[in-house]
Amino acid sequence: MSFVKSRPLLACLTAATALLAVAGAAPASAANTFRFAFQGDLKSLDPYTLKETFTIAAHGAVYESLVTRDKDLKLVPGLAESWETPEPTRYRFHLRKNVKFHDGSPFTADDVIFSAERVRAPGSNFQTNVPADATFVKVDDHTVDMVLKNPNPIALYQFGGWYIMSKTWAEKHDALKPTPVAASAPSYAALHENGTGPFTITEHQPGVRTVFKKFDGYWGKVESNLDEAIFTTISNDATRVAALISGEVDWVDPVPLQDQSRVSSSPNAVVVNAPELRTIYLGMDQTSDELRGSNVKGKNPFKDVRVREAFFRAIDEDAIVKRVMRGQATPAALLIAPPLFPLAGDFKRPAYDPAKAKALLAEAGYPNGFEVPLDCPNDRYVNDEAICQAVTSMLARVGVKVNLIAQPKAKYFAKILKPAFDTSFYMLGWTPSSMDSHNILYEIAGCRTDKASPRGTTNLGNYCNPKVDALADKIERETDQEARNLMIKQAYEIVMNDWGYIPLHQQALAWGVSKKVKLVPRADNQMMLYWVSKEP
């Protein structure tokens, strides 16, 4: 077993992009089946349903975007083989020719224009992945212009995870509208796919099993030597680890922290640890006149900044990192990982101070605390439920009774995400799809006041400060990077002073991988099948 380093990623993440390699990879002609398991499920195949890392990566095996990212998360051509900016507010994309969807139909400019409208339509969880003010214009069958109202230096960075769908296929199968995450009945697009990617899906049992097959008509070269990949949901930690060690599966995510040494000492598998760009954080309902699930009636304690500060100071993140995460996490001061913002070092996490937390609660009129439910997934992030249990215990010490609601991500996301926004207090993890702060300031910290706007799509508690919105709009247009960074810093300072969110940490990637497998542990935690090879 050997580890081969890949090119540097974001300067300070060189080690994070190491390739897991084995000697003697199987020839491309060999019949190979790669079996992989995740703690959560793959519910929908509609690529606009759920902005969640594992789901996006799974869709990325069958669907493709105009602009994609390489192993180091740098922008590279995808379905657009090249592009230029003939003027500051116009991008011209030259589309690849002779590209076929899996049903054999040709990929053209019409599919791009259709996808640009569908991804920004109600029900999509990816509305912010395409600039809201962008108009897509067909120049010819293989040329598309994106026209903006204002210059946007990160327009292409927003494209991450925006996959192109077939217009004719969607029309044929009544899949013109995106499938909302809370949909009670699956759409055709949720159960079937028709992308242009290197794999097709031949079987999909939501929450159980999905079978990927190599697409022989793919337009490009693929590093993978796989003929087939089979995904299964294994929610139980012990079962998932046992399947990896026994060789029943070739990849699992995550390996529980307490099992990592056992996996690495096994004859069949190793644990791949690397820094990850995802930030785990807590959010609070700051809009409702009465806090749902609380014993406080006719009021919402979270509207009081003193209560929000008290919750922040009551949580001992260093203890969470040491005891719950076993050292495999980095305490966070901001909602963004430091490698993605050069001025992140100017911020320090407010100190853990339970005495001050109790004083603040008393000052706000809650000397004996109050009750509040906490929504948490139990199959999404590393030790997610254990983190929420720790938070529950810490808040109890300052008099707050937290009623933990931990459930599988399918139910969890349907409850808390748009359009339901049914949560008073919640834990979430976020990697900005653009790898830029604007995504966080617009989507996580943006006011959710205009129902027609995608601003605040994932601002579940509707933290709102118009000054942040005004800065986010300027940041989106600013081309001077130094001036832009200073505006980003100002916006984060406002969010911190408002105690709008409680950043916890950046977790470490923890994959379990067969020694027969070569793959790329990218820092956004997306496992891409087209970079997987397996020894037969």
C-alpha positions in Angstrom: 0.0 0.0 0.0 1.4 3.4 -0.9 0.3 7.0 -0.7 0.9 9.2 -3.7 0.6 13.0 -3.3 -1.4 14.9 -5.9 -0.9 18.6 -6.9 -1.3 21.3 -4.2 -4.8 22.3 -3.2 -5.5 25.9 -2.1 -1.9 26.2 -1.0 -2.3 25.1 2.6 -4.1 21.9 1.8 -1.3 20.1 0.0 -1.4 17.0 2.2 -5.1 16.9 2.1 -5.2 15.9 -1.6 -3.0 12.8 -1.3 -4.1 10.0 -3.6 -4.7 6.6 -2.0 -2.9 4.2 -4.3 -2.2 0.5 -4.7 0.3 -1.3 -6.9 -0.9 -3.1 -9.9 -4.2 -1.5 -10.8 -6.4 -3.7 -12.9 -6.5 -3.2 -16.7 -9.4 -1.2 -18.1 -10.7 -4.3 -19.9 -11.1 -6.3 -16.6 -14.6 -6.7 -15.2 -14.6 -4.7 -12.0 -17.4 -4.0 -9.5 -16.8 -1.3 -6.8 -19.1 -1.5 -3.8 -19.5 1.5 -1.6 -21.6 2.4 1.4 -22.6 5.5 3.2 -24.3 6.1 6.5 -27.1 7.9 4.8 -29.2 7.3 1.7 -29.4 8.4 -1.9 -33.0 9.4 -2.0 -33.5 11.3 -5.3 -31.8 11.2 -8.7 -33.1 14.6 -9.5 -29.8 16.7 -9.5 -31.6 19.8 -8.2 -33.3 18.2 -5.1 -30.7 18.2 -2.3 -27.6 20.2 -2.0 -25.7 17.6 0.1 -22.1 16.5 -0.5 -22.6 12.8 -0.9 -25.7 13.2 -3.1 -23.9 15.8 -5.4 -21.0 13.5 -5.8 -23.2 10.5 -6.6 -25.0 12.6 -9.2 -21.7 13.7 -10.6 -21.0 10.2 -11.9 -24.0 10.4 -14.3 -24.6 14.2 -14.8 -22.1 16.9 -15.8 -21.7 20.6 -15.5 -20.5 23.3 -17.9 -17.5 24.0 -15.7 -16.2 21.4 -13.2 -13.4 21.1 -10.6 -10.3 19.0 -10.8 -8.6 17.0 -8.0 -7.4 20.2 -6.4 -10.8 21.9 -6.7 -9.5 24.2 -9.5 -12.0 25.2 -12.3 -11.6 23.2 -15.5 -13.7 22.7 -18.6 -16.7 20.3 -18.4 -19.4 20.3 -21.0 -18.1 23.7 -22.0 -14.8 23.1 -23.6 -13.9 26.7 -23.4 -15.3 30.1 -22.6 -14.4 33.8 -22.8 -15.7 37.1 -21.5 -16.2 39.4 -24.6 -17.4 42.1 -22.2 -17.5 42.2 -18.3 -21.1 41.2 -18.1 -21.1 38.5 -20.8 -19.7 35.0 -20.7 -19.6 33.0 -23.9 -19.5 29.2 -23.5 -18.3 27.0 -26.4 -20.0 23.6 -25.8 -18.5 20.3 -26.6 -19.8 18.7 -29.8 -20.7 15.0 -30.3 -21.8 14.7 -26.7 -24.7 12.3 -26.1 -27.1 11.9 -23.2 -27.6 8.4 -22.0 -30.7 8.0 -24.1 -28.7 8.8 -27.2 -30.0 12.3 -27.8 -27.5 15.0 -28.5 -26.4 17.6 -26.0 -27.0 21.2 -27.3 -27.4 24.8 -26.2 -31.1 24.2 -25.6 -30.3 21.8 -22.8 -28.1 24.5 -21.1 -30.8 27.2 -21.3 -33.5 24.7 -20.0 -31.2 23.7 -17.1 -30.5 27.3 -16.2 -34.2 28.0 -15.8 -35.0 24.7 -14.1 -32.2 25.0 -11.5 -33.5 28.4 -10.4 -37.2 27.4 -10.3 -39.2 26.9 -7.1 -38.4 23.5 -5.5 -34.8 23.6 -6.5 -32.2 23.4 -3.7 -29.6 24.8 -6.1 -31.1 28.2 -6.9 -27.9 30.0 -5.9 -25.7 27.9 -8.2 -26.5 30.2 -11.1 -26.5 34.0 -10.7 -30.1 35.2 -10.2 -29.7 38.0 -12.7 -28.2 35.8 -15.5 -30.0 35.5 -18.8 -28.8 32.6 -21.1 -28.9 33.2 -24.8 -28.5 30.7 -27.5 -26.0 31.8 -30.1 -26.0 28.5 -32.0 -26.4 24.8 -31.2 -23.0 24.7 -29.5 -22.6 28.3 -28.2 -24.4 29.9 -25.3 -24.0 33.4 -23.8 -24.6 34.1 -20.1 -25.5 37.8 -19.8 -25.4 39.5 -16.4 -26.7 42.8 -15.2 -23.5 43.5 -13.3 -20.0 42.1 -13.4 -19.7 39.0 -11.2 -16.2 37.7 -10.5 -17.4 34.4 -9.0 -20.1 33.6 -11.6 -18.4 30.4 -12.7 -17.5 29.4 -9.2 -21.2 29.3 -8.4 -21.6 26.6 -11.1 -20.3 23.8 -8.8 -23.0 21.1 -8.6 -25.2 22.6 -11.3 -25.6 19.6 -13.6 -27.1 19.9 -17.1 -30.3 18.0 -17.9 -31.9 17.0 -21.2 -34.7 19.3 -22.2 -36.4 16.8 -24.5 -36.2 14.0 -21.8 -37.6 16.3 -19.1 -40.5 17.3 -21.4 -41.2 13.7 -22.4 -41.4 12.5 -18.8 -43.1 15.5 -17.2 -40.0 16.4 -15.3 -39.9 20.1 -16.2 -40.0 21.2 -12.5 -37.4 20.3 -9.9 -38.3 17.8 -7.2 -38.5 19.5 -3.8 -36.7 17.7 -1.0 -39.9 17.4 0.9 -41.9 15.9 -2.0 -44.3 13.3 -0.7 -44.3 11.4 -4.0 -41.2 10.9 -6.2 -41.1 12.4 -9.7 -39.8 10.6 -12.8 -36.5 12.5 -12.5 -36.2 11.4 -8.8 -36.2 7.8 -9.9 -34.5 7.9 -13.2 -31.5 9.7 -14.8 -30.4 10.9 -18.2 -27.1 12.6 -18.0 -24.0 12.8 -20.2 -21.6 11.5 -17.6 -19.3 8.4 -17.7 -21.8 6.2 -15.7 -25.4 5.4 -16.1 -27.8 4.2 -13.3 -29.5 0.9 -14.2 -31.2 0.4 -10.8 -32.3 2.8 -8.1 -34.1 1.7 -4.9 -34.2 4.9 -2.8 -32.6 4.4 0.5 -31.5 0.9 -0.3 -29.4 0.3 -3.4 -28.3 2.1 -6.6 -26.3 0.5 -9.4 -24.0 2.5 -11.7 -22.8 1.0 -15.0 -20.0 2.3 -17.3 -21.4 4.3 -20.2 -19.7 3.1 -23.3 -20.9 6.2 -25.3 -19.1 8.7 -23.0 -17.4 11.5 -24.9 -14.2 11.7 -22.8 -11.5 9.6 -21.3 -12.0 8.3 -17.8 -9.4 7.4 -15.3 -11.6 4.8 -13.7 -11.4 1.1 -14.7 -14.7 0.2 -13.2 -17.4 -1.5 -15.1 -20.0 -1.3 -12.3 -20.4 0.4 -9.0 -23.0 -0.6 -6.4 -24.1 1.7 -3.6 -25.9 0.6 -0.5 -27.0 2.4 2.6 -25.5 1.0 5.8 -26.7 3.2 8.6 -25.3 1.1 11.4 -21.7 2.0 12.2 -20.6 -1.5 13.4 -22.2 -3.2 10.3 -20.6 -0.7 8.0 -17.1 -1.2 9.4 -17.5 -4.9 9.5 -18.5 -4.9 5.8 -15.3 -2.9 5.0 -13.0 -5.1 7.0 -14.5 -8.3 5.6 -14.1 -7.0 2.0 -17.9 -7.0 1.3 -17.6 -3.3 0.4 -14.6 -1.3 -0.9 -15.4 2.2 0.5 -17.3 3.5 3.4 -18.0 7.0 4.8 -17.5 7.7 7.6 -15.4 5.4 9.6 -16.4 6.1 13.3 -13.5 7.7 15.2 -13.4 4.8 17.7 -13.0 2.2 14.9 -10.3 3.9 12.8 -7.3 2.1 14.4 -9.1 -1.3 14.0 -9.7 -0.6 10.3 -6.2 0.6 9.6 -4.7 -2.5 11.3 -6.9 -4.9 9.3 -5.5 -6.8 6.3 -8.0 -5.4 3.8 -8.5 -1.7 4.4 -7.1 1.6 5.6 -8.6 4.8 6.9 -8.0 8.0 4.8 -8.0 11.1 7.0 -7.6 14.5 5.4 -8.7 18.1 6.2 -12.2 18.9 5.0 -13.7 22.3 4.0 -17.1 21.6 5.6 -18.1 23.7 8.7 -20.4 22.2 11.2 -22.6 24.8 12.9 -25.7 25.5 14.9 -28.5 27.9 13.9 -31.5 29.4 15.7 -35.0 30.5 14.7 -34.7 34.3 15.0 -38.0 35.1 13.1 -41.0 33.3 14.6 -43.0 35.3 17.2 -43.2 32.1 19.3 -40.5 29.5 19.4 -41.9 26.1 18.3 -41.5 23.3 20.8 -40.5 25.6 23.6 -42.2 26.1 27.0 -41.9 29.9 26.5 -45.3 31.0 25.1 -46.0 34.1 23.1 -42.3 34.9 22.8 -39.2 33.8 20.9 -36.1 33.9 23.2 -33.7 33.7 20.2 -34.9 37.1 19.1 -32.8 38.4 22.0 -29.1 38.8 21.1 -28.2 38.0 24.8 -29.8 34.6 24.5 -27.9 33.8 21.3 -24.7 34.9 22.9 -25.5 32.8 26.0 -26.0 29.7 23.8 -22.6 30.3 22.0 -20.7 30.8 25.3 -22.3 27.7 26.9 -20.9 25.4 24.3 -17.4 24.1 25.0 -16.2 23.4 21.5 -12.7 22.4 22.6 -14.2 19.6 24.7 -16.3 18.5 21.6 -13.1 18.4 19.5 -11.2 16.5 22.2 -13.8 14.0 23.5 -16.4 13.6 20.7 -14.2 14.2 17.7 -11.1 12.6 19.2 -9.0 15.4 17.9 -10.1 15.1 14.3 -11.7 18.5 14.0 -10.6 22.1 14.1 -12.7 24.6 16.2 -14.2 27.3 14.0 -14.7 31.0 14.5 -16.4 31.6 11.2 -18.9 29.8 9.0 -16.2 29.2 6.4 -13.0 27.1 6.5 -9.9 29.2 6.9 -8.3 28.0 3.6 -11.2 29.6 1.7 -10.8 33.1 3.2 -7.4 34.7 3.5 -8.4 37.0 6.4 -9.9 34.2 8.5 -6.9 34.4 10.8 -8.1 37.8 12.0 -11.1 36.2 13.8 -11.0 34.3 17.1 -13.6 32.1 18.5 -15.4 33.7 21.5 -14.4 32.0 24.8 -16.4 29.3 26.5 -17.9 30.9 29.5 -20.8 29.2 31.2 -21.0 31.7 34.0 -21.4 34.5 31.6 -23.9 32.4 29.7 -26.1 32.0 32.8 -25.8 35.7 33.6 -26.9 36.6 30.0 -29.9 34.3 30.2 -30.9 35.9 33.5 -30.5 39.4 32.1 -32.7 38.4 29.2 -35.4 37.2 31.6 -34.7 33.5 31.7 -32.9 32.9 35.0 -34.0 29.3 35.0 -33.5 28.8 31.3 -36.2 27.4 29.0 -36.9 24.4 26.8 -36.1 24.1 23.1 -36.0 21.2 20.6 -32.7 20.6 18.7 -33.0 19.1 15.2 -30.0 16.9 14.3 -29.2 14.2 11.7 -27.9 10.9 12.9 -26.5 9.6 9.6 -24.9 12.6 7.9 -21.8 14.1 9.5 -19.0 12.6 11.6 -20.5 11.8 15.0 -23.4 14.1 14.3 -25.8 12.8 17.0 -22.9 12.6 19.5 -22.1 16.3 18.9 -25.8 17.2 19.5 -25.9 15.1 22.7 -22.8 17.0 23.9 -24.5 20.4 23.1 -27.6 19.2 24.9 -25.5 18.4 28.0 -23.6 21.7 27.9 -26.7 23.8 27.6 -28.3 21.9 30.5 -25.5 23.2 32.7 -26.7 26.8 32.2 -30.4 25.8 32.7 -31.5 25.2 29.1 -33.4 22.0 28.6 -32.8 20.8 25.0 -35.1 18.1 23.6 -33.0 16.4 21.0 -34.7 15.3 17.8 -32.1 13.1 16.0 -33.3 11.3 12.8 -32.1 10.0 9.5 -31.1 12.7 7.0 -34.0 12.0 4.6 -36.5 13.0 7.4 -34.2 15.6 8.8 -33.7 17.5 5.6 -37.4 17.3 4.6 -38.3 18.9 8.0 -35.8 21.7 8.3 -35.1 22.8 4.7 -37.1 25.0 2.4 -40.1 25.2 2.1 -40.9 23.7 5.5 -38.2 25.6 7.6 -39.7 23.6 10.5 -37.0 24.1 13.1 -36.3 26.1 16.2 -32.6 25.1 16.8 -30.6 22.9 14.4 -27.2 21.6 13.5 -26.0 21.7 9.9 -22.8 21.2 7.9 -21.9 23.4 4.9 -19.2 23.6 2.3 -19.7 26.6 0.0 -20.3 25.2 -3.5 -18.4 28.2 -5.0 -15.6 27.8 -2.5 -16.2 31.5 -1.8 -17.6 33.5 1.1 -20.3 35.1 -1.0 -22.1 31.7 -1.0 -22.3 31.8 2.8 -23.2 35.5 3.1 -25.9 35.1 0.5 -27.3 31.7 1.2 -26.7 31.1 4.9 -26.6 34.6 6.3 -28.9 36.4 3.8 -32.3 37.7 4.9 -35.1 35.3 3.8 -37.6 38.2 3.3 -38.3 38.0 -0.4 -40.1 34.7 -1.3 -39.2 35.2 -5.0 -35.4 35.5 -4.3 -33.0 32.6 -3.7 -31.3 34.7 -1.0 -31.3 32.9 2.3 -32.3 29.5 0.8 -30.4 27.7 3.6 -30.9 30.4 6.2 -33.2 28.1 8.2 -33.7 30.3 11.2 -33.8 33.5 9.1 -31.0 35.4 10.8 -31.4 38.8 9.1 -29.2 42.0 9.0 -29.8 44.2 5.9 -26.1 45.4 6.3 -24.9 41.9 5.5 -27.2 41.7 2.4 -25.9 45.1 1.2 -22.3 43.9 1.6 -23.1 40.6 -0.1 -24.4 42.4 -3.2 -21.3 44.5 -3.4 -19.0 41.5 -2.8 -20.7 39.7 -5.7 -19.7 42.5 -8.1 -16.4 43.6 -6.7 -13.4 42.7 -8.9 -10.7 44.2 -6.7 -9.7 41.2 -4.5 -8.2 43.2 -1.7 -11.3 45.4 -1.4 -13.5 42.4 -1.7 -11.7 40.6 1.2 -12.2 43.6 3.4 -15.9 43.7 2.7 -16.2 40.0 3.4 -14.4 40.6 6.7 -16.8 43.4 7.5 -19.8 41.1 6.8 -18.5 38.3 9.0 -17.9 40.8 11.8 -21.5 41.9 11.6 -22.7 38.2 11.8 -20.4 37.6 14.8 -21.5 40.7 16.6 -25.1 39.7 16.1 -24.3 36.2 17.4 -26.2 35.0 14.4 -24.8 31.5 14.2 -22.7 29.2 16.4 -19.8 27.8 14.3 -18.5 24.5 15.8 -15.7 23.0 13.8 -14.4 21.8 10.5 -14.5 18.0 10.6 -11.9 15.7 9.1 -12.6 13.5 6.2 -12.7 9.9 7.4 -13.0 7.3 4.6 -12.5 3.6 4.9 -11.0 2.3 1.7 -10.0 -1.2 0.5 -6.3 -1.7 -0.2 -7.3 -2.8 -3.7 -8.6 0.6 -4.5 -7.1 3.8 -5.9 -9.1 7.0 -5.5 -8.9 10.8 -4.7 -9.9 12.1 -1.3 -10.8 15.6 -2.4 -11.1 18.3 0.3 -14.8 18.9 -0.4 -15.4 15.2 0.7 -16.8 14.3 -2.7 -15.9 10.8 -3.8 -16.0 10.8 -7.6 -16.5 7.4 -9.3 -14.6 8.5 -12.4 -11.4 8.7 -10.4 -11.8 5.3 -8.8 -9.8 2.2 -9.9 -9.9 -1.2 -8.4 -7.6 -4.2 -8.5 -9.6 -7.2 -9.6 
